[in-house]
Structures are given as C-alpha cells and as structure tokens.
C-alpha cells in the first residue's frame, strides 16, 4: 500500500502547481492598462474607464497620460474628476486633416493627462479608474490608445504595443477600443442622449460615471474564488484517498 503514496504525492504536487498557474492567469491578465467597456458603437458618444494598476512593488503611480487617436480622431473628449488627481485635456492640430460626414477635421482632443496630488498616488497592489467621455466614435473596426504611466521612482512605462491576432499578448499592450456598427435606425446622437454638449468639440469636465470596470473586475475575482474552492476540494479528496491507502 505504501508504494502508492509517492505516486499520490506527485499527483497532488502537480495539481497544486497547475492550480497556481490557473489562478495566476486571470490576475496577470488584469495587470495592464485597460479600457472598460472595450467596445462602442460607431457614431455614438461613449464613456470609457481607463483602469491603471500599479505593478511595481516599491513605487506608486503618480502620473497617467493617454494619447488619443489622431488618424481616426474623436471630436469631443471630457474627463470625470477623480479625487486627488488634476486632469488636463489637450486639443491640438491633427498631423493630417480627417474628412468626415460633417466636414473636415483639422483639430481634435489629442491627449489627457492626470497628475496625482500628495497622498493620492496609486500605491503598489492598487488600481485607479479614470473615466472619459468621448465622441463621436469613428466608423472604423477599432482604435488604439497610447497610455504612459509614470512612477514615483521616476520610471516610465509606455503601453503602446499592438496586439496581433493569433499571437501572444505583448508585454505592454496598447489599450484598444473595438467599434461595432451603429444601429440601422440610429441618428447622430443628441446632446441630451449622449451627455455631450451640442457644440462639440469641448473639453469641459463631464459628470458621468460607469461601473462596468468594477463589475468586470468583480467577475474575474469571483471566477478566481470559484477555482480556488475547486482546487481545495480536489486536495481534500486526494488527502482522503491517501489516508485510505495507508
């Protein structure tokens, strides 16, 4: 009977190692600068949450810059105030004029910068959401953003690497907004329905909020918790088998 113990021990060790890898996957996937929700309809105004985690163990995030797309620009961008952080939207001339149904765009919001006040930096193991209202969403398959994260130790992480289908995610992927077709009966969004002023573009603060990112994060952690419970149950069963084998 005792000869079975080494085999059972090896199986238990392999199970624990596999469980550790499975538990690490959802956590690692969340440890990037992401947009939530990451989809929007063409022709609409959308509220996006840029979720910024601090991945360093010995430094805090003190500054976040998001460069907005210029090849397919938004005509409007506004930020929701985040306690302890100041924000600034920059509107500038586009590198190349863009023709739209409403005319040719030569200027657009191109950058939003958030800076932490003393005590408001994102500490290790924490994350912060930065809500932004943008529009009109261009009628293209997707747009990507460049996010630049500055730490209290002076180091800078640039999230700008493209993610290619069928290939592993890069180390610092750029946040991407996937765009779907507008509803057939939809018209140009009004100021009342979109939350944007009728005279866009504008860069005034927009008092809008979204819980999509929080809900997404909760779903991930509920999934992790369920997996952990399953692993514990498996280990208990292996222990019971080991006891009966003695």
C-alpha positions in Angstrom: 0.0 0.0 0.0 2.8 2.4 0.8 4.1 2.2 -2.7 1.1 4.2 -3.8 2.0 7.2 -1.6 4.8 8.6 -3.8 2.5 8.5 -6.8 -0.3 10.2 -5.0 2.1 12.8 -3.6 3.4 13.5 -7.1 -0.2 13.9 -8.4 -1.0 16.2 -5.5 2.1 18.3 -6.2 1.2 18.5 -9.9 -2.4 19.5 -9.1 -1.1 22.3 -6.8 1.3 23.6 -9.4 -1.4 23.6 -12.1 -3.8 25.3 -9.8 -1.2 28.0 -9.1 -0.8 28.7 -12.8 -4.6 28.8 -13.4 -5.0 31.2 -10.5 -2.2 33.4 -11.8 -3.6 33.8 -15.4 -6.7 35.9 -14.5 -4.6 38.1 -12.2 -1.8 38.7 -14.8 -4.4 39.5 -17.5 -5.8 42.3 -15.2 -2.3 43.8 -14.6 -2.4 46.0 -17.7 -3.8 49.4 -18.5 -7.2 48.5 -20.0 -10.4 50.2 -21.2 -13.7 49.2 -19.8 -16.0 48.8 -21.6 -13.8 48.0 -24.5 -16.5 48.2 -27.2 -18.6 51.1 -28.6 -20.9 51.8 -31.5 -19.8 53.9 -34.4 -21.4 57.3 -34.4 -22.1 57.3 -30.7 -20.7 59.0 -27.6 -19.1 56.6 -25.1 -17.9 56.7 -21.5 -14.7 54.8 -21.2 -12.8 53.9 -18.0 -9.1 53.7 -18.2 -8.1 51.2 -15.5 -4.5 51.8 -14.3 -2.9 49.3 -11.9 0.4 49.8 -10.1 2.5 46.8 -10.9 5.7 47.8 -9.1 6.2 46.6 -5.5 8.3 49.6 -4.4 6.8 52.6 -6.3 3.5 54.3 -6.8 1.8 55.7 -10.0 1.9 59.5 -9.9 1.0 60.5 -13.5 -1.0 58.9 -16.3 -1.1 60.2 -19.9 -3.5 58.9 -22.5 -2.8 59.8 -26.1 -6.0 59.8 -28.1 -6.0 58.5 -31.7 -5.3 61.1 -34.4 -5.7 59.0 -37.6 -9.4 58.5 -36.6 -9.9 61.2 -34.0 -12.7 62.0 -31.6 -14.2 65.4 -31.9 -15.0 65.6 -28.2 -13.3 64.4 -25.0 -14.1 65.2 -21.4 -12.9 63.7 -18.1 -14.8 62.9 -14.9 -12.9 64.4 -11.9 -11.0 61.8 -9.9 -10.5 62.8 -6.2 -6.8 63.7 -5.6 -6.0 64.0 -9.2 -5.8 67.0 -11.6 -6.6 66.5 -15.2 -6.0 68.4 -18.4 -7.3 67.8 -22.0 -5.2 69.0 -24.8 -6.7 69.9 -28.2 -4.3 70.4 -31.0 -3.9 70.4 -34.8 -4.0 66.9 -36.3 -1.0 65.7 -38.2 -3.3 65.2 -41.2 -6.8 66.6 -41.7 -9.5 64.0 -41.5 -12.7 64.1 -43.7 -16.0 63.1 -42.1 -19.6 63.3 -43.0 -19.8 66.6 -41.0 -16.8 68.1 -42.8 -13.0 68.2 -42.5 -11.5 68.0 -39.0 -8.2 69.8 -38.5 -8.2 70.0 -34.7 -9.2 67.4 -32.1 -8.6 66.3 -28.5 -5.2 64.5 -28.6 -4.2 64.0 -25.0 -5.4 63.7 -21.5 -3.0 63.9 -18.5 -3.8 63.1 -14.9 -1.4 64.1 -12.1 -1.7 62.9 -8.5 -1.6 65.3 -5.6 0.3 64.4 -2.5 -1.1 61.2 -0.9 -3.3 60.3 -4.0 -0.8 58.3 -6.0 -1.8 54.7 -6.9 0.1 52.5 -4.4 1.5 49.0 -5.1 -1.3 46.5 -5.3 -3.9 49.1 -6.1 -5.5 50.5 -9.2 -7.4 53.6 -10.2 -10.1 54.2 -12.9 -10.1 57.4 -15.0 -13.5 57.9 -16.7 -13.6 59.7 -20.0 -16.5 60.7 -22.3 -15.5 60.6 -26.0 -17.3 61.0 -29.3 -18.2 60.9 -32.0 -16.9 57.3 -32.2 -15.4 56.9 -35.6 -16.8 54.3 -38.0 -13.7 52.0 -38.1 -13.1 48.5 -36.8 -11.1 49.7 -33.8 -8.9 52.5 -32.4 -5.9 52.1 -30.1 -4.6 54.5 -27.4 -1.1 55.0 -26.0 -1.0 55.1 -22.2 2.1 56.4 -20.5 2.4 55.6 -16.8 4.9 57.4 -14.6 6.1 56.1 -11.2 7.3 57.8 -8.1 10.8 56.5 -8.6 11.0 58.3 -12.0 10.5 55.2 -14.2 8.1 55.3 -17.1 6.1 52.5 -18.7 4.6 53.0 -22.1 1.6 50.9 -23.0 1.7 51.1 -26.8 2.5 47.7 -28.3 -0.1 46.3 -30.8 -1.8 43.0 -30.1 -1.9 40.8 -33.1 -4.5 38.0 -33.7 -3.1 34.5 -33.2 0.0 35.8 -31.3 0.8 36.1 -27.6 -0.1 39.4 -26.0 2.9 41.7 -25.8 4.4 42.8 -22.5 2.9 46.3 -22.7 -0.2 46.1 -24.9 -1.9 49.3 -26.0 -5.5 49.8 -24.8 -7.9 49.1 -27.7 -11.5 50.1 -28.3 -13.4 47.7 -30.6 -16.0 49.5 -32.6 -19.3 48.0 -33.9 -21.7 49.2 -36.5 -24.3 51.8 -35.5 -27.9 50.6 -35.1 -29.7 51.0 -38.5 -32.3 53.4 -37.1 -29.9 55.5 -35.1 -29.3 59.1 -36.0 -26.5 61.4 -34.9 -26.5 61.4 -31.1 -28.1 64.4 -29.5 -26.6 66.4 -26.6 -29.3 65.0 -24.3 -28.8 61.4 -25.1 -25.0 61.4 -25.3 -24.1 63.6 -22.4 -22.0 65.8 -24.7 -22.7 69.5 -25.3 -24.5 70.4 -28.6 -21.4 72.4 -29.6 -18.8 69.7 -29.7 -15.8 69.7 -29.6 -15.4 70.6 -26.0 -13.2 69.7 -23.1 -15.3 70.6 -20.1 -15.5 68.1 -17.3 -18.4 65.6 -17.7 -20.0 64.4 -14.5 -20.6 60.9 -15.8 -19.7 57.6 -14.2 -19.6 53.9 -15.1 -19.5 50.7 -13.0 -18.6 48.5 -16.0 -14.9 48.1 -15.0 -15.8 47.4 -11.4 -18.3 44.7 -12.5 -15.7 43.2 -14.8 -13.1 43.1 -12.0 -15.6 41.5 -9.6 -16.4 38.8 -12.2 -12.8 38.0 -12.5 -12.3 37.6 -8.8 -15.5 35.6 -8.4 -14.1 33.3 -11.0 -10.7 33.1 -9.2 -12.6 32.3 -5.9 -14.6 29.5 -7.6 -11.4 28.0 -9.0 -9.7 28.2 -5.6 -12.7 26.3 -4.0 -12.5 23.6 -6.6 -8.7 23.2 -6.0 -9.2 22.9 -2.3 -11.9 20.3 -2.8 -9.6 18.3 -5.0 -6.8 18.4 -2.5 -9.2 17.2 0.3 -10.2 14.3 -1.9 -6.6 13.4 -2.6 -5.8 13.5 1.1 -8.8 11.2 1.8 -7.5 8.7 -0.8 -4.0 8.8 0.7 -5.5 8.1 4.2 -7.4 5.1 2.9 -4.3 3.8 1.1 -2.2 3.5 4.3 
